[in-house]
Amino acid sequence: MQRRLTWLVLLSAAIVATAGSAFATPPTGFTSTTLALGQLGAFDVSSFFINKNNSLWLSFQKTRGKSDAYVVNNVWAPGGDTGWHTHPSYTLVIVTAGAVTQYEAHDSGCTPHVYTAGMAFIDEGGSHVHIVRNESSVEAQVIAVRLVPTGQPGRIDAPDPGNCHF
């Protein structure tokens, strides 16, 4: 039974990967440059901090197996976009110049989420298909940090979901 389940999972992943690449929406006016790449073994860490007002801050991270840790610099020309895509895991994103607008495939209203220099946001990854655009007249730039299973791509192309009419 476990062998059949393994084959089913592998087959499903291959079908999704093939369909995603066959109907992918490529980036335009967008470049991504890896600034740093390192490999981590499995880990389970947590941190906490109590501030002067006795407010508790918590952080947890746990992985199984090896991970590739990336720091990337993403740059959009005015009018550029990433194309529709997702990632195997979440990404921490810090906007360092200009502004970027994220749209989500599951949002039938195509609501823009605008992030400007100095702001940070989490790109959820997994089934969270999205596109990030530079809708301004100046270059936009972000620094992104992500962990992915070792050997897996950091980006998974996806077809246009049809909910946004740009």
ABEGO torsion letter per residue (X at the ends): XAAAAAAAAAAAAAAAAAAAAAABBBBBGBBBBBABBBBBBBBBBBBBBBBAAGBBBBBBBBBBEBBBBBBBBBBBBBGBBAEBBBBABBBBBBBABEBBBBBBAABAAGBBBBBBBGBBBBBAEEABBBBBBBABABBBBBBBBBBBBBGBBABBBBBBAGABBX
